[in-house]
Amino acid sequence: MTIASTIHVALLPAVELIVLWLLTAQVFTLLLALVPGIPLIAWCLNPLGITALYLRQPPSFYRFIQFIVPLGGAALVDATLLHLRMSPLISGVVDNLPLRIGVLTGITIILGAPRIVGALRELRYPLWGELRLLDRAARPGTIVYFTPAGRGYLRERFGTTPEEFVRIVRRRSSSLVTGTPL
């Protein structure tokens, strides 16, 4: 005879875990974007997170580190919180290591899905330099913040201020600027 137990997930600790994961991943993304030697021209802020725009393509190893470290760091911080608060988070199951690893893996895959999909899309359709800048600036709902180097680049290359550049690019956007394949 099998007795099915009822599993309950506490909403507040679950939301806390998710928010902490998202914040930690964004902090790691910000810190890794500030590497010396690679000219950072702008930050793009959208509902899915923060993206750094560089003038040239960073080395492949550095791009891999920028992808893996925020996901792993966020999972590590959540593992610490989960270790401290597992019993109030999920009740009705035996608290053990495989369950904790499963919860962390699930959270990381679900919340990291936009980064994973974006990385796979970049492998297939890589955009760097001016084209990447045009693509990110043309997306509606994205806030673009230009660094001093980026403002100088816009003045030198396009003869515009950041506000004019974003306004012109968003008004003139076409299928070639949205990042969609031809």
Buried (B, 14 or more C-beta within 10 A) or exposed (E): EEEEEEEEEBEEBBEBBBEBBBEBBBBBBBEBBEBEEBEBBBBBBBEEBBBBBBBEBBEEEBBEBBBBBBBBBBBEBBBEBBEEEBEEBBBEEEEEEEBBEEBBEEBBEEBBEEBEEBBEEBEEEEBBEEEBBBBBBBBEEBEBEBBEEBBEBBEEEBEBEBEEBBEBBBEEBEEEBEBEEE
